């Protein structure tokens, strides 16, 4: 217990906003509060259309697309509703978000996916934080964490991502996002096995997933018998050797979070290198809303995706903005200012009419122009629940900065 409180105290110290940085914030209270209010109002359109037992997936060609609870994105919708209730103090939204969790509870037993961090921590984790009801939500989170670590292989030293037969033991960079679930459960339960697995996975990913320029591969295939890397490939990027934009964002967010949780400088250095690769890339647009792949110009002209190679990915931008706001707290001087300013530019542009939906349009989703998997022709140039989730999270983090509070509330 003493260790838990010491860790929390360190986090509070590191994450407290200095007066100097608070004075450097360029976005106003009015701007942030107005965007959060507009987001809450917009989501009420989506809320009114979501059927019981279903979760919003996207809005395409004028039609709502829904999923079952087993879809990897199922936790983002209730998580976003809970974020919006927190930001606007709307108790009605809070109850809607909590009620939706009933449709998601069964996924705590799902051992067939690595995405339980997205599915359970973004939803039940926020519910626990906002209600403090440990008797109701902690058992679900603990069971979910056990399901997640059932996919850990001590030989590869990683958590398996997919069960596809194309690979022997695939691990995708997205998996870094599920480690926060385990790090928090380790503190909640006092059981070190969760954090040990998360740290082991993060270290293996750091070793094998990144190129010399700190861009990341999407998929690493391991031999489950000896841990050897069999292949470095992609499933959603332009090519095996390309830098898929959302993958870079997952890596940035994941290692920033792992530094917060461990204070291991190797994670901080990795996050900084990833951020610098993205922000310094000649293929990053001036508005910092990245193309779906940083190497989209390498697509052959006879490719089916060539005509759409210049699509932006608002989801990658939203994840990046949220991560950069946190990273700015762990760095100093010009480096910190660069990350903060970049996040402000992203939030400003995502909040413009180019990306932010007019009230009642876009199926009730907040952001336009995200790309799920262009090579698979799946969810291309459409709204996506995780784009909305990380956009609202970034706004909420910025609001806390304006208020001089800790960026992260756990």
Beta strands, then each sheet from edge to edge (+ up, - down):
strand 1: 55-60
strand 2: 63-67
strand 3: 152-153
strand 4: 158-159
strand 5: 170-172
strand 6: 219-222
strand 7: 229-233
strand 8: 370-373
strand 9: 378-382
sheet 1: 1+ 2-
sheet 2: 3+ 4-
sheet 3: 5+ 6- 7+
sheet 4: 8+ 9-
end
